[in-house]
Amino acid sequence: MNALVVVSHSDPGSLTHHVATSVSDAIRIAGGTVETADLATENFDPRFSTADLNLFRGNGTAPADVVAEQERIDRADHLVLAFPMYWWSMPALLKGWIDRVFVGGWAFDYNPGVGIVKKLDRLTVHLVAVAAEDSDSFERHGVHEAFRTQIERGIVEYCGATVGSTTFVHGSDTRSRADLLAEIAEIGVAVAARVLADTNTPAAV
């Protein structure tokens, strides 16, 4: 199985980068192939430019950096997104990556006689989010359900992809580093197992 691990954090020593490394290493050890996209280090521009707007309006072509990202995804069977939770959602860098890359004509299309045509049904997506708050707080405030609505259904499933797993690393600001890194190592193994199993059955790790 081929996997693309996308990490969105400017600090290479962050827990988010540890997640990406843990998942990538576990997939390789299990016999899979991994490509990594470090959006911050690669200076991906998340801003929706005039070229992006023209493409959206149907009178332009995809910018070269967008095509390069789409080609990376096209090489993968599984896409892993590792990111910190900012304001109960994903950071602007990752959101901008999705805004610019998951565009009509590639991720989905619209057929006047049919409606939305989902074009990423071959892809399985795994989401790993690092959050400062604990799980009980997320449940009290409805964050888990909001995440399912906004990101799982509103992005992944909208394009026809399968949610392979969703995992939260809770308490990133309050738990010991050793405890967090131990959990992240376990998450890497669990996500790798789902990638190598190549199952289309949605499940939470």
WOFEN-V773505 format. One line per field, one symbol per residue. phi: phi as a letter, one per 30 degrees, with the letter a starting at -180 (. if undefined). psi: psi as a letter, one per 40 degrees, with the letter a starting at -180 (. if undefined). burial: + if it has 16 or more other C-alpha atoms within 10 Angstrom, else -. A space follows every 10 residues. Layout:
BEGIN
phi=???
psi=???
burial=???
END
This chain:
BEGIN
phi=.cbccccbad cdcddddddd dddddddddd jccbccccdd ddhddddddd dddddediba cdeeddeddd dddddccbcc ccaddchiad dedddddded cdcdjcdabb cedcjdcdcc ddcccccbcc bddddddddd cidedddddd cdddcddecj dcddabbccd idcbddeddd dddddddedd dedddddhcc cdacd
psi=hhihhhhghe heeidddddd ddddddddde eihhihhgdd defhhehhid ddddddeefi ihiddddddd ddddeidhhh hhiihhffai iddddddddd dgiidddiih hdedahhhef eehhhhhhhh idiidddddd efdddddddd ddddcdddee ihhdihhhgi fdediidddd dddddddddd dddddddfie hhih.
burial=-++++++++- ----++++++ ++++++++-- -+++++++++ ---+-+---- -+--++---- -+---+--++ -++--+++++ +++++---++ --++-++-++ ++++--++-- ------++++ +-++++++++ ++++---+-- --+---+--- +++-++++++ ++++++++++ -+-------+ +--+++++++ ++++++---+ ----+
END
